[in-house]
Amino acid sequence: MSAKIHKAIVAVMREVGAIGKDVKNTDQKYSYRSVEQVYNRVQPLFAIHGIYSYPKVTEQSHETGKTKAGGTMNRAILTVEYTFAADDGSSIAVTVVGEGMDMSDKASNKAMSAAHKYAICQVLNIPYQVIDPDKSTPEWATKLADRVTLVQTRNLYTEWASRHAGDLEHCDKEGKKKAFAEWVKKVLGGAGPDDVGEFADWTVEDLEKCQEVLK
């Protein structure tokens, strides 16, 4: 099987960032991350990197109860297998459980939405907030001292883009990334990554060479 789906998912992980619990449930008084927040952030990145998903319900159960006011409440619990596929046909599958409750006929719909949200969030390991690694030095930082953090990479890209703003004014986002990757390969004598998503494999020495050129 082609490994493109793995590379594409990692590329999305590097770009998606955090999605916080910014929506309030006024009845139970808690904050949560809505499916709309997840879709709005992730769908454009899936489109860019050629990823799509489709579901298969493998188990389901339904029950009906009464609300405090005497109304009918329907509850659906669905076990759903989601396949995440790349545009070359490679894929991975994950199984999640979604639960939904509704007073009408939308319990299964809500369960599917919940299942899809958690499948996406767990596949991409989406955090609720991003902690800048430069703010502190955790114990494991010394073990990775020969590698470059995503923050350092972004800072380098920002500085490079600022220096070449005139040349990049007609480029879209992907065009800028490609030009940046080509510049890096030139600085490193052809040894740089072919894609900006692979910059996490840089060494500190590689980063310092590029920083020196921008001085």
N, C-alpha and C positions, 0 to 999 in steps of 0.2 A: 504493500500500500504506500502511496505517495505520502511524504511527510508535510505537504503544504499546509494542511489544516493546523498542524501544530505550530508551524512558523507564523501562520496568519493569526492564530489566537494569541500568541505571545506578542505579536505586533500590536494588537488591540489592547492588550493588558498594559503595554507601555504608554499608550495614549489616553486611555479612558479616564484615569485619575479617580478621585474619590466622588462618591455620591452619598451625601449626608441624609440623616433622618430629618427632613425639612417639612414634612407634612404632619399635621396634627389630627389625631382622632379625638373629636370633641366629646364622644360618649364615654369612652374608657380612659380618656386623658393620657394618651401616650403619643410619642412621635414615631414615625416610621418612614421608610423609603418606598415611595410609590412605584407601581409598575410603569406609570407614565414617565417618571424621572429616568428610570432605567432605559426604557425604549428610546426616549429622546436623545439620550447620551450615546447609547450603544449602536442604534440602527445606522447612523451615518458612517461609523467606523467599520461596521460589518460590510456595508456597501463598498467602502474604499478597499478593504482587504479581501473582498470576495467570499464572505461567509454568509450562509443562510441556515435556518434551523426548521425542523418540522417535528410534530409530536406523534406519539402513539400511546394511547391509554391502555395500560396493561391490567389494571385493577380499578374497581370503583365500588363505592357503597353510598347509599342514600338513606336519609332518615328525615322524619318530620316531627317537629315539636311545637310547643306553644310559647308565645312571648308573654311577658308580664301583663301586657294589655289584652291577652286572650286571642291574639292573631296567630296565624300559622307561620312557622319558620322552617324552611327547607335547608338541609345541610348535605353537602356533597364532599366526599373524600376520594380523590383520584390519585392513583399512582401512574405517573406519566414518564415515558422514555422519550427524551429529546435527542435527536441526532443533529449535531452541528457539522455541516459539510462545507468544504471549500469548492471553488469553481472548477477544480480539476477532478472532482469526484471523491477525494479523500474525506474521511469523516471520523468523528468520535461520537459515542453515545453516552448519555448520563441519565440516571433515573432519579426522580424526585417525587415528593408527595405534596399535593396541593389541597387546601381545604377552603370551601366557600359556603357562605350562608346567605340566604335571601328569602324574602317573604313572597316572592313571585316565582318566576321560572329561570332565574339567573344564577342559581347556586353552582351549577357545573361550570358556567362561564367564568365565575369568580375563582373557582378552584383551578381552572386552566391558567388564568392570568397569574395567580399566585405561584403555581408550579413553574411557569415559564420565567417569571421574575427571579426566582431562587435558582433555577438552573443556570441562567445567564450570570447572576452574581457569583455563584460558586465556581463556575467554569473559569471566569475571569478573575476570581479572587478580588472583587471590587471592595475597597475599604470605605469606611464611613468618613474618614478624614485622612489627609496625608500629613505625616510628620516629616519635616525637613531633616534629612539625615545629617546636615551640617550643623544643626543646633546642639548636638551632643555626640559623644563617642561611646556607643554601646559596646559591651564586652566583645561581641563578634566582629566589630569593625576592624580590629587588628588582624583578624584572620583573612580579611578581604582587602588588606591594605594595598595590594598590587593591582586592584581593579578600580574602575571609574564608576562613580555613582551617576544615576540618571540626572540629578541636579547639576552636576559638573558638565555633563554632556549638553544639557539644555542651555547652560550659561555660555558654553563655547559656541553653540549654534546661534544664540541670540546675538553675541558679539560679532560673529562672522556675517550674519544677515544684515546687521547694522552697517558694517563696513562696505557691503556690496548692495546696499538698498537700490541704488540707481540701476544696476544690472539686473535686478530681480523684480522690478516693478511690473513686468508683464507675465511673471511666472505665477502659477497657482501653488498651492501648498505642496503638492507632490513634486512639482518642478523644482521648488526651492530645496526640498530634501535631496532630490537627485543631484542637484548642483553642489550641495554641501558635501554629499558623499564623494563626488568626483574630486572636489577640492582636497578633502582629507586624504584620498588615495594618492593624489599628486604630492602632498606634503610628506606622506609616509613612504614615498617611493613605490607606489603601486600595491602596498601591503594592507591598505585600509579595507573596511567592510564595503560590500556592494550595496548595502541598504542601511538607512539610518536606524532601523530597528535592531541592527546587530551591534550597535555601538557599546552595548553593555559588556562586550567581550574585549574592549580596549584595555590596555595596561596604562598605568599612570605615565609611563615614559611616552606612549603614543600621544596622550593628552597634552603633555608638556611640550612636545614638539610642535603641535598645532597652536598652542597658546603662544609660543615663542614667535611664530610667524605673524601672529596678529598684533604683537607689541609694536 
